[in-house]
Amino acid sequence: MGSSVDAMRKEFLAAEPALKRLDLEMERMKFNPRLPASVDAARAKVSKVIERLMGDFKGNPVLGPLTEELKSQYLESIKIRVANAKRAA
């Protein structure tokens, strides 16, 4: 049992830099919420960055679902910014 715990710990430690990088890249992402092409590009970038940084962890029973939840949150954030831009117009 110790070996599976050790393996899980190693995977979490390996994921930590990827999670930090993901957060930084998402914070830096700029798009115009009033331009559909810009919004589409931002959505595509979310998927691409998550796949690039977190793809190796898909099979992990904790990190896999966490990755999907993060993707959902980032996409929801884009959706909210678009809705806010429409209301402000």
C-alpha positions in Angstrom: 0.0 0.0 0.0 2.9 2.3 0.7 4.0 2.2 -2.9 0.7 3.4 -4.2 0.7 6.3 -1.7 4.3 7.1 -2.7 3.3 7.0 -6.4 0.4 9.3 -5.7 2.6 11.7 -3.8 5.1 11.8 -6.6 2.4 12.5 -9.1 1.0 15.4 -7.0 4.5 16.8 -6.6 5.0 16.5 -10.4 1.7 18.3 -11.0 2.4 21.2 -8.7 4.6 23.2 -11.2 2.1 22.4 -14.0 -0.8 23.8 -11.9 1.1 26.9 -11.1 2.0 27.4 -14.7 -1.6 26.9 -15.7 -2.8 29.5 -13.3 -0.2 32.0 -14.6 -1.1 31.4 -18.2 -4.8 31.8 -17.5 -4.2 35.0 -15.6 -2.3 36.4 -18.5 -4.8 35.4 -21.1 -6.3 38.5 -22.8 -9.3 38.5 -25.1 -12.0 40.9 -26.2 -15.3 39.7 -24.8 -17.2 41.6 -27.4 -15.5 39.9 -30.4 -16.8 36.3 -31.0 -13.6 35.3 -32.7 -11.5 36.5 -29.7 -13.8 34.6 -27.4 -13.5 31.5 -29.5 -9.7 31.8 -29.5 -9.7 32.2 -25.7 -11.8 29.1 -25.3 -9.5 27.1 -27.6 -6.5 28.4 -25.7 -8.0 27.2 -22.4 -8.4 23.7 -23.8 -4.9 23.7 -25.5 -3.1 25.0 -22.4 -4.8 22.5 -20.1 -4.1 19.7 -22.4 -0.4 20.7 -22.7 0.2 21.2 -19.0 -2.2 18.7 -17.4 -2.6 16.0 -20.1 -0.2 13.7 -18.4 -2.4 13.6 -15.3 -5.7 12.6 -16.9 -5.5 9.1 -15.6 -5.0 10.2 -12.0 -8.1 9.6 -9.9 -7.8 13.0 -8.2 -5.9 15.2 -10.7 -7.9 14.0 -13.7 -11.2 15.3 -12.3 -9.5 18.4 -10.9 -8.2 19.2 -14.3 -11.7 18.9 -15.8 -13.1 21.1 -13.0 -10.4 23.8 -13.6 -11.2 23.7 -17.3 -14.8 24.2 -16.6 -14.1 27.1 -14.2 -11.8 28.9 -16.8 -14.5 28.5 -19.5 -17.2 29.7 -17.1 -15.0 32.8 -16.4 -14.9 33.6 -20.1 -18.7 33.2 -20.3 -19.2 35.6 -17.4 -16.9 38.2 -19.0 -18.8 37.9 -22.2 -22.2 38.3 -20.4 -20.8 41.3 -18.4 -19.6 42.9 -21.6 -23.0 42.5 -23.2 -24.8 44.0 -20.2 -22.3 47.0 -20.2 -22.9 47.7 -23.9 
